Amino acid sequence: MSYENGWAALNLEMTKRVAMEEFDADRHWSLVSAVTGIRVDENSPPALQRQASTAFIKAWNYDLSLGACIHVQDLGSIRTDMGHGVYEQGGSDLTAIGEPFFKTVEQAMAFDPLESLPRLDKQALIRRFQEARDGTLAYCGGDTVPTTGTYITLLTGFIYMFGWEMLLEVMGTDADRFGDQLNRYRQWMQQYYDALAESDVQVIYSHDDIVWSAGAFCHPDFYRKYIFPNLKKLYEPVIAAGKKIIFLSDGDYTEFFDDLVATGAHGFFMEPYCDLALFAEKHGKNKVFIGNCDTRVLLKNDKAEIKAMVQRVMSIGKKHPGFIFGCTNMIPHNTPIDAAIYYHECYLASCTR
């Protein structure tokens, strides 16, 4: 009944079991093997990995699966390779820092996203979103609420195109000129949200890293002039079509809770930096909110701390119908297996309302 449970939570209906979602636990191969009994690792055939991941998701009873199909590839060649540290088991994702696409601030500031990025066929986009949603549903075993959407929604697009150093230099040189570039990028991104509005995708994943772990990295006025109005414009056709939007950002966006709620998004994915209790107090009756468990606690593998973390999060969220439990800074492959299993046992022990 995971699909029904997840859908009820998204519709702010109180369920007997607190809904849950997780990121990346289904690719922690040692954990997957321990839970499912299927012997699998990073070198296993993709078909076996998929079989094992699906079995794990069913065993842990995921109610919601969050993911996007619009990534950096849609930017074409206009992107800066910022490199990547080791995250995947086996280290296959390690890459060195590449050259920036824009070599000078002047080049970056002259960039017009609306003119330079590709325009796409709406019907092709609709099919792409629907196929991605169907693929997620199949991967999860057919009994989890699937999502799809955009990863490079607004500011994240510029992080990938400019790179962090160039982005900050451009913003510091002429914030309003960069704000106009954001406006133009939103107009380009609108083609995706218009297609989502006309698709039969019901739950949309909208990722945008607008803050750091320490909070905002530019003046709040900039966010309120350029970030939140553009998110609201993106979401308008989707909301008018009766669909639900889950907003995700890494870091601490506590100071912007009210601004993000005003964009019209239905739900909010919160890393442990965010003040879950404050959001629940202000918006818990009317909005979905997800996660807040911390993978760093799992990495320490202290059972008392794990139990206390789960109890803290449940004590805040459990009384609200739209709360969805999860470890929102992921469960990577270096998480101790017994810590992850105990974490899930603590969830099961406290998830009944």
ZIHURA-V373807 format. One record per helix or strand of 3 or more residues. SS is the DSSP state (H for helix, E for strand). FROM is the first residue (numbers start at 0). LEN is the number of residues. If there is no record, write none. Layout:
BEGIN
ss: {SS SS}
from: {FROM FROM}
len: {LEN LEN}
END
This chain:
BEGIN
ss: {H H H H H H H H E H H H E H E H E H E H H E H}
from: {1 24 28 45 71 104 112 121 147 154 163 174 202 219 243 253 266 275 287 294 302 322 336}
len: {9 3 8 15 4 5 4 18 3 8 10 24 5 21 5 9 4 8 4 6 15 3 14}
END
